């Protein structure tokens, strides 16, 4: 489980993987079995997520106004 309350969720285009973020700055990319494929930690809340159409990158909108583009495995 994600600690700190889920703030955003985004399914992959094929519906098999899930991106999730929390108000404590944790972001996870999970596989079909629900296990994390990748994880990132930011200093503040991550209330916004978006996947590129090809599911190769995850874009985060962080509470401090920064935007990150993360390469997905």
N, CA, C and O atoms as a Tripos MOL2 file, in Angstrom:
@<TRIPOS>MOLECULE
protein
  292   291    73     0     0
PROTEIN
NO_CHARGES

@<TRIPOS>ATOM
      1 N           0.8270   -1.2030    0.0000 N.3       1 UNK1
      2 CA          0.0000    0.0000    0.0000 C.3       1 UNK1
      3 C           0.8660    1.2590    0.0000 C.2       1 UNK1
      4 O           2.0040    1.2550    0.4680 O.2       1 UNK1
      5 N           0.3020    2.3170   -0.5300 N.am      2 UNK2
      6 CA          0.9830    3.6070   -0.5320 C.3       2 UNK2
      7 C           0.6670    4.3490    0.7600 C.2       2 UNK2
      8 O          -0.4930    4.4690    1.1530 O.2       2 UNK2
      9 N           1.7040    4.8410    1.4100 N.am      3 UNK3
     10 CA          1.5170    5.5930    2.6490 C.3       3 UNK3
     11 C           1.1960    7.0460    2.3270 C.2       3 UNK3
     12 O           1.7670    7.6120    1.3950 O.2       3 UNK3
     13 N           0.3130    7.6430    3.0660 N.am      4 UNK4
     14 CA          0.0560    9.0580    2.9270 C.3       4 UNK4
     15 C          -1.1340    9.4390    2.0850 C.2       4 UNK4
     16 O          -1.3210   10.6190    1.7880 O.2       4 UNK4
     17 N          -1.9330    8.4930    1.6950 N.am      5 UNK5
     18 CA         -3.1260    8.8100    0.9270 C.3       5 UNK5
     19 C          -2.8410    9.0120   -0.5440 C.2       5 UNK5
     20 O          -1.9620    9.7940   -0.9090 O.2       5 UNK5
     21 N          -3.5600    8.3310   -1.3730 N.am      6 UNK6
     22 CA         -3.3860    8.4310   -2.8200 C.3       6 UNK6
     23 C          -3.9610    9.7550   -3.3010 C.2       6 UNK6
     24 O          -5.0860   10.1160   -2.9550 O.2       6 UNK6
     25 N          -3.1810   10.4770   -4.1040 N.am      7 UNK7
     26 CA         -3.6450   11.7660   -4.6210 C.3       7 UNK7
     27 C          -4.0030   11.7070   -6.1030 C.2       7 UNK7
     28 O          -4.8150   12.5040   -6.5730 O.2       7 UNK7
     29 N          -3.4070   10.7710   -6.8450 N.am      8 UNK8
     30 CA         -3.7200   10.6540   -8.2710 C.3       8 UNK8
     31 C          -3.4490    9.2350   -8.7520 C.2       8 UNK8
     32 O          -2.5510    8.5550   -8.2540 O.2       8 UNK8
     33 N          -4.2410    8.8000   -9.7280 N.am      9 UNK9
     34 CA         -4.0860    7.4850  -10.3530 C.3       9 UNK9
     35 C          -4.2070    7.6410  -11.8540 C.2       9 UNK9
     36 O          -4.9540    8.4890  -12.3420 O.2       9 UNK9
     37 N          -3.4630    6.8120  -12.5890 N.am     10 UNK10
     38 CA         -3.5610    6.8390  -14.0450 C.3      10 UNK10
     39 C          -3.2660    5.4430  -14.5770 C.2      10 UNK10
     40 O          -2.2070    4.8800  -14.3000 O.2      10 UNK10
     41 N          -4.2110    4.8800  -15.3480 N.am     11 UNK11
     42 CA         -4.0310    3.5670  -15.9730 C.3      11 UNK11
     43 C          -3.2510    3.7050  -17.2680 C.2      11 UNK11
     44 O          -3.3610    4.7160  -17.9630 O.2      11 UNK11
     45 N          -2.4630    2.6890  -17.5900 N.am     12 UNK12
     46 CA         -1.7930    2.6390  -18.8830 C.3      12 UNK12
     47 C          -2.8380    2.4770  -19.9820 C.2      12 UNK12
     48 O          -3.9840    2.1170  -19.7120 O.2      12 UNK12
     49 N          -2.4400    2.7430  -21.2120 N.am     13 UNK13
     50 CA         -3.3690    2.6670  -22.3410 C.3      13 UNK13
     51 C          -3.9800    1.2790  -22.4900 C.2      13 UNK13
     52 O          -5.1450    1.1510  -22.8680 O.2      13 UNK13
     53 N          -3.1970    0.2330  -22.1940 N.am     14 UNK14
     54 CA         -3.7220   -1.1340  -22.3290 C.3      14 UNK14
     55 C          -4.4140   -1.6360  -21.0610 C.2      14 UNK14
     56 O          -4.9150   -2.7600  -21.0340 O.2      14 UNK14
     57 N          -4.4450   -0.8150  -20.0180 N.am     15 UNK15
     58 CA         -5.1530   -1.1620  -18.7890 C.3      15 UNK15
     59 C          -4.4670   -2.1830  -17.9040 C.2      15 UNK15
     60 O          -5.0970   -2.7250  -16.9950 O.2      15 UNK15
     61 N          -3.1780   -2.4640  -18.1450 N.am     16 UNK16
     62 CA         -2.4960   -3.4920  -17.3470 C.3      16 UNK16
     63 C          -1.5620   -2.9270  -16.2900 C.2      16 UNK16
     64 O          -1.1650   -3.6510  -15.3770 O.2      16 UNK16
     65 N          -1.2010   -1.6480  -16.3890 N.am     17 UNK17
     66 CA         -0.2840   -1.0370  -15.4300 C.3      17 UNK17
     67 C          -0.9170    0.2260  -14.8600 C.2      17 UNK17
     68 O          -1.7930    0.8310  -15.4770 O.2      17 UNK17
     69 N          -0.4620    0.6080  -13.6860 N.am     18 UNK18
     70 CA         -1.0770    1.7190  -12.9700 C.3      18 UNK18
     71 C          -0.0070    2.6250  -12.3800 C.2      18 UNK18
     72 O           0.9490    2.1510  -11.7680 O.2      18 UNK18
     73 N          -0.1720    3.9350  -12.5660 N.am     19 UNK19
     74 CA          0.6710    4.9270  -11.9010 C.3      19 UNK19
     75 C          -0.1470    5.4990  -10.7490 C.2      19 UNK19
     76 O          -1.3390    5.7720  -10.8910 O.2      19 UNK19
     77 N           0.5090    5.6740   -9.6120 N.am     20 UNK20
     78 CA         -0.1600    6.2330   -8.4370 C.3      20 UNK20
     79 C           0.7890    7.1930   -7.7310 C.2      20 UNK20
     80 O           2.0000    6.9710   -7.6970 O.2      20 UNK20
     81 N           0.2270    8.2680   -7.1640 N.am     21 UNK21
     82 CA          1.0300    9.2170   -6.3950 C.3      21 UNK21
     83 C           0.3420    9.5230   -5.0720 C.2      21 UNK21
     84 O          -0.8470    9.2620   -4.8930 O.2      21 UNK21
     85 N           1.1290   10.0900   -4.1420 N.am     22 UNK22
     86 CA          0.6030   10.3950   -2.8150 C.3      22 UNK22
     87 C           0.8510   11.8540   -2.4380 C.2      22 UNK22
     88 O           1.6010   12.5690   -3.1030 O.2      22 UNK22
     89 N           0.2100   12.2680   -1.3690 N.am     23 UNK23
     90 CA          0.4050   13.6030   -0.8190 C.3      23 UNK23
     91 C           1.7460   13.7220   -0.0980 C.2      23 UNK23
     92 O           2.1390   14.8160    0.3070 O.2      23 UNK23
     93 N           2.4530   12.5900    0.0640 N.am     24 UNK24
     94 CA          3.7770   12.5960    0.7020 C.3      24 UNK24
     95 C           4.8990   12.4630   -0.3160 C.2      24 UNK24
     96 O           6.0420   12.2100    0.0640 O.2      24 UNK24
     97 N           4.5980   12.6280   -1.6030 N.am     25 UNK25
     98 CA          5.6280   12.6590   -2.6210 C.3      25 UNK25
     99 C           6.0580   11.3350   -3.2060 C.2      25 UNK25
    100 O           7.0370   11.2820   -3.9510 O.2      25 UNK25
    101 N           5.3640   10.2790   -2.8950 N.am     26 UNK26
    102 CA          5.7060    8.9740   -3.4460 C.3      26 UNK26
    103 C           4.9570    8.7580   -4.7620 C.2      26 UNK26
    104 O           3.7680    9.0580   -4.8680 O.2      26 UNK26
    105 N           5.6730    8.2310   -5.7640 N.am     27 UNK27
    106 CA          5.0780    7.8840   -7.0520 C.3      27 UNK27
    107 C           5.4900    6.4540   -7.3770 C.2      27 UNK27
    108 O           6.6650    6.1060   -7.2620 O.2      27 UNK27
    109 N           4.5360    5.6280   -7.7790 N.am     28 UNK28
    110 CA          4.8270    4.2420   -8.1410 C.3      28 UNK28
    111 C           4.2230    3.8960   -9.4900 C.2      28 UNK28
    112 O           3.1640    4.4010   -9.8630 O.2      28 UNK28
    113 N           4.9070    3.0340  -10.2090 N.am     29 UNK29
    114 CA          4.4500    2.4500  -11.4670 C.3      29 UNK29
    115 C           4.3120    0.9670  -11.1830 C.2      29 UNK29
    116 O           5.3030    0.2900  -10.9100 O.2      29 UNK29
    117 N           3.0890    0.4560  -11.2440 N.am     30 UNK30
    118 CA          2.8070   -0.9240  -10.8560 C.3      30 UNK30
    119 C           2.4180   -1.7810  -12.0510 C.2      30 UNK30
    120 O           1.7750   -1.3160  -12.9920 O.2      30 UNK30
    121 N           2.8240   -3.0470  -11.9890 N.am     31 UNK31
    122 CA          2.5460   -3.9920  -13.0530 C.3      31 UNK31
    123 C           1.1930   -4.6650  -12.8950 C.2      31 UNK31
    124 O           0.4410   -4.3500  -11.9730 O.2      31 UNK31
    125 N           0.8820   -5.5960  -13.7990 N.am     32 UNK32
    126 CA         -0.4120   -6.2880  -13.7760 C.3      32 UNK32
    127 C          -0.6900   -7.0330  -12.4670 C.2      32 UNK32
    128 O          -1.8460   -7.2090  -12.0820 O.2      32 UNK32
    129 N           0.3780   -7.4700  -11.7850 N.am     33 UNK33
    130 CA          0.2100   -8.1890  -10.5290 C.3      33 UNK33
    131 C           0.1040   -7.2550   -9.3250 C.2      33 UNK33
    132 O          -0.0410   -7.7140   -8.1920 O.2      33 UNK33
    133 N           0.1750   -5.9420   -9.5690 N.am     34 UNK34
    134 CA          0.0710   -4.9560   -8.5000 C.3      34 UNK34
    135 C           1.3800   -4.6210   -7.8210 C.2      34 UNK34
    136 O           1.4250   -3.7450   -6.9580 O.2      34 UNK34
    137 N           2.4490   -5.3070   -8.1980 N.am     35 UNK35
    138 CA          3.7570   -5.0480   -7.5940 C.3      35 UNK35
    139 C           4.4480   -3.8830   -8.2970 C.2      35 UNK35
    140 O           4.3190   -3.7210   -9.5100 O.2      35 UNK35
    141 N           5.1960   -3.0580   -7.5180 N.am     36 UNK36
    142 CA          5.8730   -1.9100   -8.1160 C.3      36 UNK36
    143 C           6.9330   -2.3230   -9.1430 C.2      36 UNK36
    144 O           7.7490   -3.2130   -8.9010 O.2      36 UNK36
    145 N           6.8930   -1.6460  -10.2940 N.am     37 UNK37
    146 CA          7.9210   -1.8090  -11.3200 C.3      37 UNK37
    147 C           8.9810   -0.7290  -11.1810 C.2      37 UNK37
    148 O          10.1400   -0.9310  -11.5460 O.2      37 UNK37
    149 N           8.5750    0.4250  -10.6470 N.am     38 UNK38
    150 CA          9.4710    1.5550  -10.4080 C.3      38 UNK38
    151 C           8.8420    2.4400   -9.3450 C.2      38 UNK38
    152 O           7.6250    2.4540   -9.1640 O.2      38 UNK38
    153 N           9.7020    3.1820   -8.6410 N.am     39 UNK39
    154 CA          9.2260    4.0560   -7.5750 C.3      39 UNK39
    155 C          10.1090    5.2950   -7.5100 C.2      39 UNK39
    156 O          11.3190    5.2150   -7.7220 O.2      39 UNK39
    157 N           9.5020    6.4390   -7.2170 N.am     40 UNK40
    158 CA         10.2280    7.6950   -7.0920 C.3      40 UNK40
    159 C           9.7470    8.4020   -5.8300 C.2      40 UNK40
    160 O           8.6270    8.1760   -5.3710 O.2      40 UNK40
    161 N          10.6000    9.2570   -5.2750 N.am     41 UNK41
    162 CA         10.2430   10.0260   -4.0890 C.3      41 UNK41
    163 C          10.5350   11.5030   -4.3530 C.2      41 UNK41
    164 O          11.6380   11.8610   -4.7670 O.2      41 UNK41
    165 N           9.5360   12.3560   -4.1080 N.am     42 UNK42
    166 CA          9.6630   13.7910   -4.2870 C.3      42 UNK42
    167 C           9.5090   14.4680   -2.9260 C.2      42 UNK42
    168 O           8.9240   13.8800   -2.0160 O.2      42 UNK42
    169 N          10.0220   15.6980   -2.7650 N.am     43 UNK43
    170 CA          9.9610   16.3590   -1.4630 C.3      43 UNK43
    171 C           8.5770   16.7950   -1.0150 C.2      43 UNK43
    172 O           8.3820   17.0710    0.1690 O.2      43 UNK43
    173 N           7.6120   16.8670   -1.9170 N.am     44 UNK44
    174 CA          6.2660   17.3080   -1.5300 C.3      44 UNK44
    175 C           5.2000   16.5070   -2.2460 C.2      44 UNK44
    176 O           5.4930   15.5290   -2.9340 O.2      44 UNK44
    177 N           3.9830   16.9230   -2.0800 N.am     45 UNK45
    178 CA          2.8360   16.2220   -2.6610 C.3      45 UNK45
    179 C           2.9100   16.1800   -4.1850 C.2      45 UNK45
    180 O           3.4480   17.0800   -4.8290 O.2      45 UNK45
    181 N           2.3540   15.1070   -4.7370 N.am     46 UNK46
    182 CA          2.2650   14.9370   -6.1930 C.3      46 UNK46
    183 C           0.7810   14.7360   -6.5340 C.2      46 UNK46
    184 O           0.3110   13.6030   -6.6360 O.2      46 UNK46
    185 N           0.0500   15.8420   -6.7080 N.am     47 UNK47
    186 CA         -1.3890   15.7330   -6.9250 C.3      47 UNK47
    187 C          -1.8160   15.4540   -8.3650 C.2      47 UNK47
    188 O          -3.0040   15.2750   -8.6320 O.2      47 UNK47
    189 N          -0.8550   15.4150   -9.3000 N.am     48 UNK48
    190 CA         -1.2400   15.2630  -10.6950 C.3      48 UNK48
    191 C          -0.2920   14.3190  -11.4330 C.2      48 UNK48
    192 O           0.9270   14.3990  -11.2780 O.2      48 UNK48
    193 N          -0.8700   13.4220  -12.2410 N.am     49 UNK49
    194 CA         -0.1090   12.4780  -13.0610 C.3      49 UNK49
    195 C          -0.7020   12.4260  -14.4620 C.2      49 UNK49
    196 O          -1.9040   12.6170  -14.6450 O.2      49 UNK49
    197 N           0.1450   12.1670  -15.4430 N.am     50 UNK50
    198 CA         -0.3220   11.9070  -16.8030 C.3      50 UNK50
    199 C           0.6920   11.0020  -17.4990 C.2      50 UNK50
    200 O           1.9010   11.1420  -17.3140 O.2      50 UNK50
    201 N           0.1840   10.0860  -18.2890 N.am     51 UNK51
    202 CA          1.0390    9.2000  -19.0830 C.3      51 UNK51
    203 C           1.0680    9.6780  -20.5240 C.2      51 UNK51
    204 O           0.0710   10.1850  -21.0370 O.2      51 UNK51
    205 N           2.2220    9.5150  -21.1810 N.am     52 UNK52
    206 CA          2.2730    9.7940  -22.6090 C.3      52 UNK52
    207 C           1.4750    8.7050  -23.3210 C.2      52 UNK52
    208 O           1.2500    7.6310  -22.7630 O.2      52 UNK52
    209 N           1.0520    8.9810  -24.5450 N.am     53 UNK53
    210 CA          0.2070    8.0410  -25.2850 C.3      53 UNK53
    211 C           0.8710    6.6860  -25.5040 C.2      53 UNK53
    212 O           0.1820    5.6710  -25.6100 O.2      53 UNK53
    213 N           2.1950    6.6570  -25.5720 N.am     54 UNK54
    214 CA          2.9040    5.3910  -25.7680 C.3      54 UNK54
    215 C           3.2790    4.7070  -24.4470 C.2      54 UNK54
    216 O           3.9320    3.6630  -24.4600 O.2      54 UNK54
    217 N           2.8760    5.2780  -23.3150 N.am     55 UNK55
    218 CA          3.1640    4.7350  -21.9740 C.3      55 UNK55
    219 C           4.6570    4.6060  -21.6960 C.2      55 UNK55
    220 O           5.0600    3.7610  -20.8970 O.2      55 UNK55
    221 N           5.4710    5.4160  -22.3300 N.am     56 UNK56
    222 CA          6.9190    5.3700  -22.0850 C.3      56 UNK56
    223 C           7.3730    6.3690  -21.0300 C.2      56 UNK56
    224 O           8.4450    6.2150  -20.4450 O.2      56 UNK56
    225 N           6.5570    7.3940  -20.7880 N.am     57 UNK57
    226 CA          6.9070    8.4290  -19.8180 C.3      57 UNK57
    227 C           5.7050    8.7770  -18.9540 C.2      57 UNK57
    228 O           4.5570    8.7480  -19.3960 O.2      57 UNK57
    229 N           6.0120    9.1050  -17.7150 N.am     58 UNK58
    230 CA          5.0130    9.5590  -16.7510 C.3      58 UNK58
    231 C           5.3670   11.0010  -16.3960 C.2      58 UNK58
    232 O           6.5100   11.2950  -16.0460 O.2      58 UNK58
    233 N           4.3920   11.8900  -16.4840 N.am     59 UNK59
    234 CA          4.6010   13.2980  -16.1590 C.3      59 UNK59
    235 C           3.9220   13.5740  -14.8270 C.2      59 UNK59
    236 O           2.7520   13.2400  -14.6390 O.2      59 UNK59
    237 N           4.6590   14.1870  -13.8980 N.am     60 UNK60
    238 CA          4.0920   14.5330  -12.5970 C.3      60 UNK60
    239 C           3.9450   16.0410  -12.4850 C.2      60 UNK60
    240 O           4.7850   16.8000  -12.9690 O.2      60 UNK60
    241 N           2.8770   16.4590  -11.8450 N.am     61 UNK61
    242 CA          2.6830   17.8600  -11.4860 C.3      61 UNK61
    243 C           2.7820   17.9320   -9.9730 C.2      61 UNK61
    244 O           1.8940   17.4530   -9.2680 O.2      61 UNK61
    245 N           3.8540   18.5270   -9.4710 N.am     62 UNK62
    246 CA          4.1040   18.5370   -8.0380 C.3      62 UNK62
    247 C           3.5370   19.7870   -7.3800 C.2      62 UNK62
    248 O           3.3780   20.8220   -8.0290 O.2      62 UNK62
    249 N           3.2320   19.6860   -6.0920 N.am     63 UNK63
    250 CA          2.5850   20.7730   -5.3550 C.3      63 UNK63
    251 C           3.4330   22.0420   -5.3160 C.2      63 UNK63
    252 O           2.8920   23.1340   -5.1480 O.2      63 UNK63
    253 N           4.7640   21.9160   -5.4700 N.am     64 UNK64
    254 CA          5.6180   23.1010   -5.4420 C.3      64 UNK64
    255 C           5.7080   23.7860   -6.8020 C.2      64 UNK64
    256 O           6.4600   24.7470   -6.9670 O.2      64 UNK64
    257 N           4.9380   23.2920   -7.7830 N.am     65 UNK65
    258 CA          4.8930   23.9120   -9.0950 C.3      65 UNK65
    259 C           5.8510   23.3050  -10.1100 C.2      65 UNK65
    260 O           5.8800   23.7390  -11.2610 O.2      65 UNK65
    261 N           6.6300   22.3150   -9.7060 N.am     66 UNK66
    262 CA          7.5490   21.6790  -10.6450 C.3      66 UNK66
    263 C           6.8480   20.5670  -11.4180 C.2      66 UNK66
    264 O           5.8700   19.9770  -10.9590 O.2      66 UNK66
    265 N           7.3750   20.3080  -12.5870 N.am     67 UNK67
    266 CA          6.8790   19.2310  -13.4500 C.3      67 UNK67
    267 C           8.0580   18.3350  -13.7590 C.2      67 UNK67
    268 O           9.1300   18.8230  -14.1190 O.2      67 UNK67
    269 N           7.8770   17.0330  -13.6250 N.am     68 UNK68
    270 CA          8.9260   16.0710  -13.9500 C.3      68 UNK68
    271 C           8.4200   15.1210  -15.0030 C.2      68 UNK68
    272 O           7.2470   14.7460  -15.0060 O.2      68 UNK68
    273 N           9.3140   14.7300  -15.9040 N.am     69 UNK69
    274 CA          9.0230   13.7050  -16.9020 C.3      69 UNK69
    275 C           9.8800   12.5080  -16.5460 C.2      69 UNK69
    276 O          11.1080   12.5760  -16.6010 O.2      69 UNK69
    277 N           9.2360   11.4130  -16.1800 N.am     70 UNK70
    278 CA          9.9170   10.2000  -15.7400 C.3      70 UNK70
    279 C           9.8770    9.1470  -16.8230 C.2      70 UNK70
    280 O           8.8120    8.8700  -17.3760 O.2      70 UNK70
    281 N          11.0180    8.5530  -17.1390 N.am     71 UNK71
    282 CA         11.0690    7.4610  -18.1110 C.3      71 UNK71
    283 C          10.6360    6.1830  -17.4120 C.2      71 UNK71
    284 O          11.1530    5.8460  -16.3470 O.2      71 UNK71
    285 N           9.6860    5.4710  -18.0100 N.am     72 UNK72
    286 CA          9.1610    4.2500  -17.4080 C.3      72 UNK72
    287 C           9.9160    3.0260  -17.9320 C.2      72 UNK72
    288 O          10.3520    2.9990  -19.0830 O.2      72 UNK72
    289 N          10.0640    2.0040  -17.0620 N.am     73 UNK73
    290 CA         10.7300    0.7750  -17.5060 C.3      73 UNK73
    291 C           9.8710   -0.0190  -18.4720 C.2      73 UNK73
    292 O          10.2860   -1.0790  -18.9390 O.2      73 UNK73
@<TRIPOS>BOND
     1     1     2 1
     2     2     3 1
     3     3     4 2
     4     3     5 am
     5     5     6 1
     6     6     7 1
     7     7     8 2
     8     7     9 am
     9     9    10 1
    10    10    11 1
    11    11    12 2
    12    11    13 am
    13    13    14 1
    14    14    15 1
    15    15    16 2
    16    15    17 am
    17    17    18 1
    18    18    19 1
    19    19    20 2
    20    19    21 am
    21    21    22 1
    22    22    23 1
    23    23    24 2
    24    23    25 am
    25    25    26 1
    26    26    27 1
    27    27    28 2
    28    27    29 am
    29    29    30 1
    30    30    31 1
    31    31    32 2
    32    31    33 am
    33    33    34 1
    34    34    35 1
    35    35    36 2
    36    35    37 am
    37    37    38 1
    38    38    39 1
    39    39    40 2
    40    39    41 am
    41    41    42 1
    42    42    43 1
    43    43    44 2
    44    43    45 am
    45    45    46 1
    46    46    47 1
    47    47    48 2
    48    47    49 am
    49    49    50 1
    50    50    51 1
    51    51    52 2
    52    51    53 am
    53    53    54 1
    54    54    55 1
    55    55    56 2
    56    55    57 am
    57    57    58 1
    58    58    59 1
    59    59    60 2
    60    59    61 am
    61    61    62 1
    62    62    63 1
    63    63    64 2
    64    63    65 am
    65    65    66 1
    66    66    67 1
    67    67    68 2
    68    67    69 am
    69    69    70 1
    70    70    71 1
    71    71    72 2
    72    71    73 am
    73    73    74 1
    74    74    75 1
    75    75    76 2
    76    75    77 am
    77    77    78 1
    78    78    79 1
    79    79    80 2
    80    79    81 am
    81    81    82 1
    82    82    83 1
    83    83    84 2
    84    83    85 am
    85    85    86 1
    86    86    87 1
    87    87    88 2
    88    87    89 am
    89    89    90 1
    90    90    91 1
    91    91    92 2
    92    91    93 am
    93    93    94 1
    94    94    95 1
    95    95    96 2
    96    95    97 am
    97    97    98 1
    98    98    99 1
    99    99   100 2
   100    99   101 am
   101   101   102 1
   102   102   103 1
   103   103   104 2
   104   103   105 am
   105   105   106 1
   106   106   107 1
   107   107   108 2
   108   107   109 am
   109   109   110 1
   110   110   111 1
   111   111   112 2
   112   111   113 am
   113   113   114 1
   114   114   115 1
   115   115   116 2
   116   115   117 am
   117   117   118 1
   118   118   119 1
   119   119   120 2
   120   119   121 am
   121   121   122 1
   122   122   123 1
   123   123   124 2
   124   123   125 am
   125   125   126 1
   126   126   127 1
   127   127   128 2
   128   127   129 am
   129   129   130 1
   130   130   131 1
   131   131   132 2
   132   131   133 am
   133   133   134 1
   134   134   135 1
   135   135   136 2
   136   135   137 am
   137   137   138 1
   138   138   139 1
   139   139   140 2
   140   139   141 am
   141   141   142 1
   142   142   143 1
   143   143   144 2
   144   143   145 am
   145   145   146 1
   146   146   147 1
   147   147   148 2
   148   147   149 am
   149   149   150 1
   150   150   151 1
   151   151   152 2
   152   151   153 am
   153   153   154 1
   154   154   155 1
   155   155   156 2
   156   155   157 am
   157   157   158 1
   158   158   159 1
   159   159   160 2
   160   159   161 am
   161   161   162 1
   162   162   163 1
   163   163   164 2
   164   163   165 am
   165   165   166 1
   166   166   167 1
   167   167   168 2
   168   167   169 am
   169   169   170 1
   170   170   171 1
   171   171   172 2
   172   171   173 am
   173   173   174 1
   174   174   175 1
   175   175   176 2
   176   175   177 am
   177   177   178 1
   178   178   179 1
   179   179   180 2
   180   179   181 am
   181   181   182 1
   182   182   183 1
   183   183   184 2
   184   183   185 am
   185   185   186 1
   186   186   187 1
   187   187   188 2
   188   187   189 am
   189   189   190 1
   190   190   191 1
   191   191   192 2
   192   191   193 am
   193   193   194 1
   194   194   195 1
   195   195   196 2
   196   195   197 am
   197   197   198 1
   198   198   199 1
   199   199   200 2
   200   199   201 am
   201   201   202 1
   202   202   203 1
   203   203   204 2
   204   203   205 am
   205   205   206 1
   206   206   207 1
   207   207   208 2
   208   207   209 am
   209   209   210 1
   210   210   211 1
   211   211   212 2
   212   211   213 am
   213   213   214 1
   214   214   215 1
   215   215   216 2
   216   215   217 am
   217   217   218 1
   218   218   219 1
   219   219   220 2
   220   219   221 am
   221   221   222 1
   222   222   223 1
   223   223   224 2
   224   223   225 am
   225   225   226 1
   226   226   227 1
   227   227   228 2
   228   227   229 am
   229   229   230 1
   230   230   231 1
   231   231   232 2
   232   231   233 am
   233   233   234 1
   234   234   235 1
   235   235   236 2
   236   235   237 am
   237   237   238 1
   238   238   239 1
   239   239   240 2
   240   239   241 am
   241   241   242 1
   242   242   243 1
   243   243   244 2
   244   243   245 am
   245   245   246 1
   246   246   247 1
   247   247   248 2
   248   247   249 am
   249   249   250 1
   250   250   251 1
   251   251   252 2
   252   251   253 am
   253   253   254 1
   254   254   255 1
   255   255   256 2
   256   255   257 am
   257   257   258 1
   258   258   259 1
   259   259   260 2
   260   259   261 am
   261   261   262 1
   262   262   263 1
   263   263   264 2
   264   263   265 am
   265   265   266 1
   266   266   267 1
   267   267   268 2
   268   267   269 am
   269   269   270 1
   270   270   271 1
   271   271   272 2
   272   271   273 am
   273   273   274 1
   274   274   275 1
   275   275   276 2
   276   275   277 am
   277   277   278 1
   278   278   279 1
   279   279   280 2
   280   279   281 am
   281   281   282 1
   282   282   283 1
   283   283   284 2
   284   283   285 am
   285   285   286 1
   286   286   287 1
   287   287   288 2
   288   287   289 am
   289   289   290 1
   290   290   291 1
   291   291   292 2
@<TRIPOS>SUBSTRUCTURE
     1 UNK1         2 RESIDUE 1 A UNK
     2 UNK2         6 RESIDUE 1 A UNK
     3 UNK3        10 RESIDUE 1 A UNK
     4 UNK4        14 RESIDUE 1 A UNK
     5 UNK5        18 RESIDUE 1 A UNK
     6 UNK6        22 RESIDUE 1 A UNK
     7 UNK7        26 RESIDUE 1 A UNK
     8 UNK8        30 RESIDUE 1 A UNK
     9 UNK9        34 RESIDUE 1 A UNK
    10 UNK10       38 RESIDUE 1 A UNK
    11 UNK11       42 RESIDUE 1 A UNK
    12 UNK12       46 RESIDUE 1 A UNK
    13 UNK13       50 RESIDUE 1 A UNK
    14 UNK14       54 RESIDUE 1 A UNK
    15 UNK15       58 RESIDUE 1 A UNK
    16 UNK16       62 RESIDUE 1 A UNK
    17 UNK17       66 RESIDUE 1 A UNK
    18 UNK18       70 RESIDUE 1 A UNK
    19 UNK19       74 RESIDUE 1 A UNK
    20 UNK20       78 RESIDUE 1 A UNK
    21 UNK21       82 RESIDUE 1 A UNK
    22 UNK22       86 RESIDUE 1 A UNK
    23 UNK23       90 RESIDUE 1 A UNK
    24 UNK24       94 RESIDUE 1 A UNK
    25 UNK25       98 RESIDUE 1 A UNK
    26 UNK26      102 RESIDUE 1 A UNK
    27 UNK27      106 RESIDUE 1 A UNK
    28 UNK28      110 RESIDUE 1 A UNK
    29 UNK29      114 RESIDUE 1 A UNK
    30 UNK30      118 RESIDUE 1 A UNK
    31 UNK31      122 RESIDUE 1 A UNK
    32 UNK32      126 RESIDUE 1 A UNK
    33 UNK33      130 RESIDUE 1 A UNK
    34 UNK34      134 RESIDUE 1 A UNK
    35 UNK35      138 RESIDUE 1 A UNK
    36 UNK36      142 RESIDUE 1 A UNK
    37 UNK37      146 RESIDUE 1 A UNK
    38 UNK38      150 RESIDUE 1 A UNK
    39 UNK39      154 RESIDUE 1 A UNK
    40 UNK40      158 RESIDUE 1 A UNK
    41 UNK41      162 RESIDUE 1 A UNK
    42 UNK42      166 RESIDUE 1 A UNK
    43 UNK43      170 RESIDUE 1 A UNK
    44 UNK44      174 RESIDUE 1 A UNK
    45 UNK45      178 RESIDUE 1 A UNK
    46 UNK46      182 RESIDUE 1 A UNK
    47 UNK47      186 RESIDUE 1 A UNK
    48 UNK48      190 RESIDUE 1 A UNK
    49 UNK49      194 RESIDUE 1 A UNK
    50 UNK50      198 RESIDUE 1 A UNK
    51 UNK51      202 RESIDUE 1 A UNK
    52 UNK52      206 RESIDUE 1 A UNK
    53 UNK53      210 RESIDUE 1 A UNK
    54 UNK54      214 RESIDUE 1 A UNK
    55 UNK55      218 RESIDUE 1 A UNK
    56 UNK56      222 RESIDUE 1 A UNK
    57 UNK57      226 RESIDUE 1 A UNK
    58 UNK58      230 RESIDUE 1 A UNK
    59 UNK59      234 RESIDUE 1 A UNK
    60 UNK60      238 RESIDUE 1 A UNK
    61 UNK61      242 RESIDUE 1 A UNK
    62 UNK62      246 RESIDUE 1 A UNK
    63 UNK63      250 RESIDUE 1 A UNK
    64 UNK64      254 RESIDUE 1 A UNK
    65 UNK65      258 RESIDUE 1 A UNK
    66 UNK66      262 RESIDUE 1 A UNK
    67 UNK67      266 RESIDUE 1 A UNK
    68 UNK68      270 RESIDUE 1 A UNK
    69 UNK69      274 RESIDUE 1 A UNK
    70 UNK70      278 RESIDUE 1 A UNK
    71 UNK71      282 RESIDUE 1 A UNK
    72 UNK72      286 RESIDUE 1 A UNK
    73 UNK73      290 RESIDUE 1 A UNK
